[in-house]
C-alpha cells in the first residue's frame, strides 16, 4: 500500500529541495523523541524541518494504517454513505485526512493541530497536490487488508479548514459525522487521555475511529478507552465482532499490520534497505449512541486475528467471535467457505 500519487510527488518535491543531511538528522532526533518521550504531554515537534522529516518518515505508515482501519470499520456501518463531514483531531500533516478522502464522499473537513509547523506543511502539501480531490481519486491497487466495496468515489474536492488547537484544552470539539484520532491519544498523559476520548466521542455524530501503535501498551490504552466509552454510550463497531469483554488474555494483544511501500527518500531517512515496512497498529471504532439497529451491521461471524495458515486442502484461522477466541480449520470439502477462507487476511471479517 502507498500514498496517493499526487501527495507522494508533493512530498518528494519538498525532499529534493531540502538539506538532506539536516533532514536525516531531524528524522533521527524525532524517532528518539517519540520513542522515549511519548505520553509525557511534551511538545515533540516544533520546527519546519522536523515537520517535513516527520511527514516523509511517518505519513506513509499513518495513512495506510488509518486507511485499512477505516475500511474495516465502514464495512460494519449500513449508513456509511451518509458520512460527509470529518474532524481530524491531532491532524499532524494530514495523513488521516488523505485516507478518509479515499474512502468517503466528504464535503467538509476540519483539521485540529497544535503545532504551526505541522499545520503549514499539511496545508501546503494539499495545495501542491492540486487539491485533495486529485489525491483521493487516484486509485491504487488495494492490499488484502482492504475492502474495496467500502470505498466511494469523491464527487468533488471537500472544503478543508485547519485550526490551531491544543487537544488538552477542555473546550468541546467541533462536531462531525466522523471523528478520527490517529496516533494522538498515546501522546497524552494518563490524566488527560480519558477526558479527551470522552470529548472525541461527544463530537462524533456517527463514528469515532481511534488508531494507536500496535504494541502491548497501545492495545492496553485502547482497552481502557473501550471500557470507558462503552459505558458512556459508544457502540463498538470494529474490530470486535461483539460488545462483551475482550477475551484476549495473558501476554497476547490484538493488533493488525499493513505493508507500506518505501520511496528512496523514505529509506534514506530511516537508514533502511528494504523497499517496504510493516506498520503494526491497533484500532477501535465506535458508533455514538443512540443509533438505530439497522444503522449498525454487526459482523455475522468473526474477525481474523492472525495471518491464515494455508495447508494442503485446509486453512487454519484464529478468530475473535462472540463465543471468544477460537481456532477454526476450514477444509476443501466445505466448498465456498474454503474458497473464501483462502482469500482472507488478518483483520478481515469471515462469516462462520
C-alpha positions in Angstrom: 0.0 0.0 0.0 1.2 3.5 -0.7 0.4 7.2 -0.5 -1.8 8.8 -3.2 0.4 9.6 -6.1 -0.2 13.4 -6.0 0.7 13.5 -2.3 3.8 11.4 -2.8 5.0 13.7 -5.6 4.5 16.8 -3.4 6.4 15.2 -0.6 9.3 14.1 -2.9 9.5 17.6 -4.4 9.9 19.0 -0.9 12.5 16.5 0.0 14.6 17.2 -3.1 14.7 20.9 -2.3 15.6 20.4 1.4 19.0 19.9 3.0 19.3 16.1 3.0 21.8 15.9 5.9 19.6 18.1 8.0 16.5 16.1 7.2 18.3 12.8 8.2 19.4 14.3 11.5 15.9 15.7 12.2 14.4 12.2 11.4 16.7 10.5 13.8 16.1 13.0 16.6 12.3 12.8 16.1 12.4 9.0 16.2 14.3 9.1 19.5 12.0 11.7 20.9 8.8 9.8 20.1 10.3 6.6 21.4 11.3 8.0 24.7 9.0 10.9 25.5 5.6 9.9 24.1 2.9 10.0 26.8 4.5 12.9 28.7 2.4 15.6 27.1 5.6 17.4 25.9 5.8 19.2 22.5 7.8 16.8 20.4 8.0 18.7 17.2 8.0 22.5 16.5 10.4 23.3 13.5 9.6 23.2 9.8 12.4 20.8 9.1 11.1 18.5 11.8 7.6 18.6 10.3 9.0 17.6 6.8 11.1 14.8 8.3 8.0 13.6 10.2 5.9 13.7 7.0 8.4 11.8 5.0 9.0 9.1 7.6 5.6 8.7 9.3 3.0 10.0 6.9 3.0 6.8 4.7 2.6 4.4 7.6 -0.1 6.5 9.3 -2.0 7.0 6.1 -2.0 3.3 5.4 -2.9 2.2 8.9 -5.9 4.6 9.0 -7.0 3.6 5.5 -7.1 -0.1 6.5 -8.8 0.5 9.9 -11.4 2.9 8.4 -12.2 0.4 5.6 -12.8 -2.3 8.2 -15.0 0.0 10.3 -17.0 1.2 7.4 -17.8 -2.4 6.5 -19.9 -2.6 9.6 -22.0 0.6 9.0 -25.1 0.4 6.9 -25.2 4.2 6.6 -21.5 4.8 5.7 -22.5 6.7 2.5 -24.1 9.3 4.7 -20.8 10.3 6.3 -19.9 13.7 4.7 -18.0 15.6 7.4 -14.7 14.8 9.1 -12.9 16.1 12.2 -9.3 15.0 12.4 -8.1 15.6 15.9 -4.4 16.0 16.1 -4.1 16.0 12.3 -0.3 16.4 12.1 0.4 16.8 8.4 -2.9 15.3 7.2 -2.2 11.6 6.7 -5.6 10.5 8.1 -7.4 13.2 6.0 -6.0 11.7 2.8 -7.0 8.2 3.9 -10.6 9.3 4.7 -10.9 11.2 1.4 -10.1 7.9 -0.4 -12.8 6.1 1.4 -15.7 8.6 1.7 -17.5 11.3 -0.2 -16.6 14.1 2.2 -17.8 17.7 1.8 -16.3 19.3 4.8 -13.1 18.6 6.8 -11.8 20.2 9.9 -8.2 19.6 11.0 -7.1 20.4 14.5 -3.4 20.6 15.1 -1.4 22.4 17.8 1.9 22.7 16.1 2.1 25.5 13.5 4.9 23.8 11.5 2.6 20.7 11.0 -0.4 22.8 10.0 1.7 24.8 7.5 3.1 21.7 5.9 -0.3 19.9 5.8 -2.0 22.8 4.1 0.9 23.3 1.6 1.0 19.6 0.7 -2.7 19.6 -0.1 -2.3 22.8 -2.2 0.8 21.5 -4.0 -1.0 18.2 -4.8 -3.5 20.4 -6.7 -6.4 19.8 -4.3 -7.3 16.9 -2.1 -9.7 15.5 -4.8 -6.8 14.7 -7.1 -5.1 12.5 -4.5 -8.4 11.0 -3.4 -9.4 10.0 -6.9 -6.0 8.4 -7.6 -7.0 4.7 -7.0 -4.2 2.3 -6.2 -4.3 -1.4 -6.0 -5.7 -2.4 -2.7 -3.9 -4.8 -0.4 -5.9 -7.7 1.0 -6.3 -5.7 4.2 -8.9 -3.5 2.5 -12.5 -3.9 1.3 -13.0 -2.1 -2.0 -16.8 -2.2 -1.5 -16.4 0.2 1.4 -14.8 2.8 -0.9 -16.9 5.5 -2.7 -15.7 8.0 -5.3 -15.5 11.6 -4.5 -17.9 13.9 -6.3 -15.6 16.9 -5.8 -12.9 18.4 -3.5 -14.1 19.0 0.1 -13.7 22.3 2.0 -10.8 21.9 4.4 -10.2 24.1 7.4 -7.0 23.9 9.5 -7.3 25.2 13.1 -4.7 25.8 15.8 -6.0 23.7 18.7 -4.4 22.1 21.6 -6.3 18.9 22.4 -5.6 19.3 26.1 -7.9 22.4 26.0 -11.1 21.2 27.8 -13.4 23.1 25.5 -15.9 21.0 23.4 -14.6 19.9 20.0 -16.3 20.7 16.7 -18.8 18.1 15.7 -18.6 15.9 12.6 -20.1 12.7 11.2 -16.7 11.0 11.5 -14.0 11.8 14.1 -10.5 10.4 13.7 -7.8 10.4 16.3 -4.8 8.6 14.9 -1.6 8.1 16.9 -2.5 11.0 19.2 -4.1 9.6 22.4 -0.9 7.8 23.3 0.9 11.2 23.3 -1.4 12.4 26.2 -0.7 11.9 29.8 -2.8 9.2 31.6 -4.8 12.0 33.4 -5.8 13.7 30.1 -6.4 10.7 27.9 -9.8 9.6 29.1 -11.1 13.1 29.2 -10.0 13.7 25.6 -11.5 10.4 24.5 -14.9 11.4 26.0 -14.8 14.7 24.1 -13.9 12.9 20.9 -16.9 10.6 21.3 -19.2 13.5 22.1 -18.0 15.2 18.8 -18.8 12.2 16.6 -22.3 12.2 15.2 -21.8 8.8 13.5 -18.4 7.2 14.0 -15.3 7.7 16.1 -12.1 6.0 14.9 -9.1 5.7 17.2 -5.8 4.3 15.8 -2.8 3.6 18.0 0.6 1.8 17.6 0.2 -2.0 17.5 2.1 -2.6 20.7 1.0 -4.1 24.0 0.9 -0.6 25.5 -1.1 0.8 22.6 -3.6 -2.1 22.9 -3.9 -1.6 26.7 -4.7 2.0 26.1 -7.4 1.1 23.6 -9.0 -1.5 26.0 -9.2 1.2 28.7 -10.8 3.6 26.2 -13.2 0.8 25.1 -14.4 0.3 28.6 -14.8 4.0 29.3 -16.5 4.9 26.1 -18.8 1.9 26.0 -20.0 2.9 29.5 -20.8 6.3 28.1 -23.0 5.1 25.2 -20.4 4.2 22.5 -21.3 1.2 20.4 -18.3 -1.0 19.4 -18.3 -1.3 15.7 -14.8 -2.8 14.9 -12.6 -4.7 15.2 -14.5 -6.5 17.9 -17.5 -8.6 16.5 -19.2 -8.2 19.8 -19.5 -5.8 22.8 -18.6 -8.2 25.5 -15.3 -8.0 27.4 -12.3 -8.7 25.4 -11.4 -12.4 25.5 -7.7 -11.9 24.9 -5.6 -12.6 28.0 -2.1 -13.2 29.1 0.8 -11.8 27.1 -1.2 -11.7 23.8 -2.7 -8.5 22.4 -4.9 -7.5 19.4 -3.1 -5.8 16.6 -3.0 -5.7 12.8 -0.5 -4.9 10.1 -0.3 -3.2 6.8 2.7 -3.3 4.4 3.8 0.2 3.4 5.8 0.9 0.2 9.0 2.9 0.9 10.4 5.5 -1.5 14.2 6.0 -1.9 14.0 9.1 0.3 12.0 7.2 2.9 14.7 4.5 3.0 17.4 7.1 3.3 15.8 9.0 6.2 15.2 5.7 8.1 18.5 4.2 7.3 16.8 1.2 5.9 17.4 -1.0 2.8 14.0 -2.9 2.4 11.6 -1.3 -0.1 8.8 -1.7 2.4 7.9 -1.6 6.1 5.2 -3.4 8.0 3.2 -1.0 10.2 1.7 -2.7 13.2 -1.4 -0.9 14.6 -4.4 -1.4 16.7 -7.7 0.5 16.4 -11.1 1.0 17.8 -14.2 2.2 16.0 -17.3 3.2 17.9 -20.7 4.5 16.9 -22.2 7.1 19.1 -25.5 6.1 20.7 -28.4 6.4 20.3 -28.3 4.8 16.9 -31.0 2.8 15.1 -30.5 -1.0 14.9 -30.4 -1.0 11.1 -27.6 1.5 11.0 -25.1 -0.9 12.6 -24.2 -4.1 10.8 -22.8 -6.4 13.4 -20.4 -8.8 11.7 -22.1 -12.1 11.1 -19.1 -14.1 12.1 -15.7 -13.3 13.3 -12.6 -11.1 13.0 -9.5 -12.8 11.7 -6.7 -12.2 14.3 -3.7 -13.8 12.7 -2.4 -14.4 9.2 -4.1 -17.6 8.0 -2.1 -20.8 7.8 -2.9 -22.4 4.4 -2.1 -26.1 4.2 -2.8 -28.8 1.7 -6.6 -28.7 1.4 -7.3 -26.7 4.5 -7.0 -23.2 6.0 -6.4 -22.7 9.8 -7.6 -19.4 11.3 -7.5 -17.7 14.6 -10.8 -15.8 15.1 -12.4 -13.4 17.6 -16.1 -14.3 18.0 -19.0 -13.7 20.4 -18.0 -17.1 21.8 -14.5 -16.0 22.5 -11.2 -16.7 20.7 -11.4 -19.9 18.6 -9.1 -21.7 16.2 -11.1 -22.8 13.1 -10.0 -25.2 10.4 -11.8 -25.0 7.1 -11.3 -27.8 4.7 -11.7 -28.1 0.9 -14.8 -30.1 1.4 -16.5 -27.0 2.7 -16.6 -25.5 -0.8 -17.4 -21.8 -0.8 -16.3 -21.4 2.8 -12.9 -22.8 1.9 -12.5 -20.5 -1.1 -13.4 -17.5 1.0 -11.0 -18.6 3.8 -8.1 -18.8 1.3 -8.5 -15.2 0.4 -9.0 -13.6 3.8 -6.2 -11.8 5.6 -5.6 -10.7 9.2 -8.1 -8.1 10.1 -10.9 -9.3 7.7 -14.3 -10.4 8.8 -15.3 -14.0 8.0 -18.8 -15.5 8.2 -18.8 -18.8 10.0 
